Amino acid sequence: MLVIEGLRRLGFGPFALEVASGECIGIAGPSGAGKSVFLRMIADLDPHDGSVRLDEARCEAMPAPAWRRQVTYLAAESGWWADRVGEHFVDPARARALLPAVGMAADALDWPVTRLSTGERQRLALIRALIQEPRVLLLDEPTSALDPETTAAVEALLGQALARGAGIVLVSHDLAQAARLATRRFRMANGNLQAAQP
């Protein structure tokens, strides 16, 4: 279980939330409300006060790369640092096996990064995160550039991750998506998190 206690930074929080294994938490709210900041604080990418732990392991007691392998943040616009897609994957064979599940061509790992559309980058970044088998996925608008059919394929893959016991914190403007995936939903407004009305 991911446990967040007193998580805050200037203008945001304090936040308290627990995410169980196999649970998806949905967070909606207007742009600038603090949704991405919240995810980045959980991932230890932004400075913050308060604590985050995974079971009994505290974020501050763990090297940042080790924490982020277990609690993985997927930004709305992912980073790409090498020329070819395949260079970004620690296990290209596992990545190739997942390509059809998100409607990507079998040779996509051989492409130059410059060829990728925004939606292709989103899907490949999700695969890059999933093959690490993180305990928790922090997803920031993971399907914002995708058509309905491809969104459904991505949601099916996320459903498989939940079934394996991963926890997911999903930030999405798509309220229907949150209704499909999330067991609990919240709204972020003015840097505060509130339970959404059913």
Secondary structure, 3 states (H helix, E strand, C coil): CEEEEEEEECCEEEEEEEECCCCEEEEECCCCCCHHHHHHHHCCCCCCEEEEEECCEEHHHCCHHHHHHHEEEECCCCCCCCCEHHHHCCCHHHHHHHHHHHCCCCCHHHCEHHHCCHHHHHHHHHHHHHCCCCCEEEEECCCCCCCHHHHHHHHHHHHHHHHCCCEEEEECCCHHHHHHHCCEEEEEECCEEEECCC
